[in-house]
């Protein structure tokens, strides 16, 4: 699979990734990781975890993908990794590797796939997860006044009722709902992304959190 080291990319084989993962007590994967700041902070907080950010857009990841390979005194982290891929093209090296998965304020094809319960994306999430792994997702795309971005215009408002309508499709992929809730600023401000900051500034910041388990 392709990994990013600053502006340069490299490959990590199935054997080498498996050997790396065995050095840690937990593997956490953040899907659509954006600039990678969330995974960087997670890796600093949990030095015994292998923390992986997955995103198809490499340009946003360059800064943190360079930082993790520096000396520890300059912010280097041996337990962080950035993988260049969309979830629908999940690298086989990552299958059955994650103890926990996060999706924080998805956008683009990832958002559409999750809200419309696209089987390709749901099955990829299930393949990524170990048995009993948790999947935690935060959604808020209801923050726009007119004009609403084109990519959102045919999507339903994301409410708890929307969640209920989707869960049969998620269950068919082996992802069972554990919790669904509206969360406030205390949760949102723990996510160090530009989108989370945007949500916090919006008067329409009703954020839905889903927690699911791979069965």
Secondary structure, 3 states (H helix, E strand, C coil): CEEEECCEEEECCHHHHHHHHCCCCEEEEEECCCCCHHHHHHHHHCCCEEEEEEECCCHHHHHHHHHCCCCHHHCCCCCEEEEECCHHHCCHHHCCCEEEEEEECCCHHHHHHHHCCCHHHHHHHHHHEEEEEEEEEEECCCCCCCCCCHHHCCCCCCCHHHHHHHHHHHHHCCEEEEEEEEECHHHHCCCCCHHHHHHHHCCCCCEEEEEEEEC
